[in-house]
Amino acid sequence: RELAIEALEKEKKALTDTILVEVKPGDSDWDQAKRLADQGRFICDEKRLRPGEAIGRHKVRGVKCREDRSKDGPDFSYYAHMAEIATFRQLVLRPSPRHTGSKRRRHRKRGAVDINVAFLQSNRYPPGDPPRYIKFKDPVTGGLLYYRQLGPIYGEARAPIRWENTLVPWLESIGFERGCNEPCVFHHRTRALVALTWVDDVYADGDAPDFDWFMDLMRQRWDCKDPDVLSSSTPIDFVGIEVSEDDDYTYISSDVYVKKLLKEYGDVDSRGATSPLLHDPSAEGDQTPADPTEARAVRKWVGGLGWLVVTTRPDLAYSHCRLSQMVSSPTQGTIRGIREVMKYLHQSGRLALYAPQHGEDDWNFWVDAGQAGNPLIDERLRPHLGMISLNHDAAIAWKSTLDSTSFANPALAQAAKTNGGHVSRSTGESETYALSTALDLILHRSYVVEEAGMEPVPKPFQIHCDATVAIAFSGGTISRSRMKHIDQRQAWVRQLRDAELTKAIMVNTEDNLADLFTKILKGASFTVLRDRFMMKLGSQDQVNGLN
């Protein structure tokens, strides 16, 4: 209780030092404050454990629960940008840059800084804006506290974009250029420095003097914590992702989150759990519908696994996709599938993505399509797309999803929306559509790479797949096939056949990394592919063996 009250008083002080002015009986605007005040509340929670911490810290946040949006006007846009996690992986796992025209490596420095109560440091409301008030119930005394509001507060719909419109102009004023395809990436025009913003967290990577220059300016302009600088003895945490390094490799993992998830789920027997799914959750075993309590648990665990897939666990992507398709109508098969994934999480230990500290910015892409592998009636036997992008052996982006965005002719695109999905008539057709969809994603990633100041992704893009029909179609060397119904005039077909843009490379099915994202693999079939880009932290011998 004492720690919570201490955190509450700290939050009150932070609010009144920045954007709130207390209104008391007798003040000129007391009646107006009582009439117009939006509802707020104080929320207390334990802060997320950082690497190396054993005891949590209490945190109280004053937030707005209900607000009158009419004060913003009818044309106000509440949309604020959020960085792609793939972009963070791209920056963290890239090889150390070289000086231009030299083979000598630069002294690289990278880390993250957390801006304290960032929304409260946003620009104040301009003169002439309608007055804003907020009221809180004091959790200690039970009385109501009224405040006049001078700027955005947490919980408001307008707060994120107002903070973005405060931070971004300042970054541009000190020489950063904002990305167009990834608006949360900022590359400095004259310094060897790149930054990534994630609301109130800022990650920076560059030459040591430039990094220090930037962090000094951050501390001068904003009320922020001391930066966490990555080193072999000091890991850092960025939005719940742990980053560590040694002399040769950089690693990112979600070890703390995995432990928390497994602790909440409970004890599991992980013997024999060599892959996330050992059975098809929608076809094998008991398909009795789950009861309401079980259905709520399914949504919770599938949501928890989803965050792992987005951040550092591509090995769970296909399992999560299949389980997600059953969330609206879960069965006992869904529950067994979740249990199998949890067993695998427990057995696989501290798995991490890794990348060599030094090397070239070489890129390779892998794509696959599963045809008729999903027995769910609602999925209408739609093809399943899987792809993964590697930069110098580091997994940067991946995808496991149903359907595609390419069609035999434009009219079928509308039909797919109406009928609930696009059905391919052959494996070769599915693989071709998957190759085209993957190319769109690769193009986007190549734009972000350039905006971050990295070496451009070499063209033509090296896309590995195991479908001879798709490779022949991309080369324009196929004439007699079951795909004559595809209109060759479409833009995606011409893009796929641009020899300066795309080079499809044949690879054996057992060597196709994208197979992890399109089908249930077991045993060595799964682990051999997974270990091409993941390893258990501390198992340096495994990395040496791969090389």
Secondary structure, 3 states (H helix, E strand, C coil): CHHHHHHHHHHHHHHHHHCEEEECCCCCCHHHHHHHCEEEEEEEEECCCCCCCCCCCEEEEEEECCCCHHHHCCCCCCCCCCCCHHHHHHHHCCCCCECCCCCCECCEEEEEEEECCHHHHCCCCCCCCCCEEEEEECCCCCCEEEEEECCCCCCCCCHHHHHHHHHHHHHHHCCEEECCCCCCEEEECCCCEEEEEECCEEEEEEEHHHHHHHHHHHHHHCCECCCEECECCECEEECCEEEEECCCEEEEECHHHHHHHHHHHCCCCCCCCCCCCCCCCCCCCCCCECCHHHHHHHHHHHHHHHHHHHHCCHHHHHHHHHHHCCCCCCEHHHHHHHHHHHHHHHHHCCEEEEEECCCCCCEEEEEEEECCCCCCHHHCCCCEEEEEEEECCEEEEEEEEECCCCCCCHHHHHHHHHHCCCCCCCHHHHHHHHHHHHHHHHHHHHHHHHHCCCCCCCCCEEEEECCHHHHHHHCCCCCCCCCCCCCCCCHHHHHHCCCCCEEEEECCHHHCHHHHHCCCCCCHHHHHHHCCCEEECCCHHHHHHHC
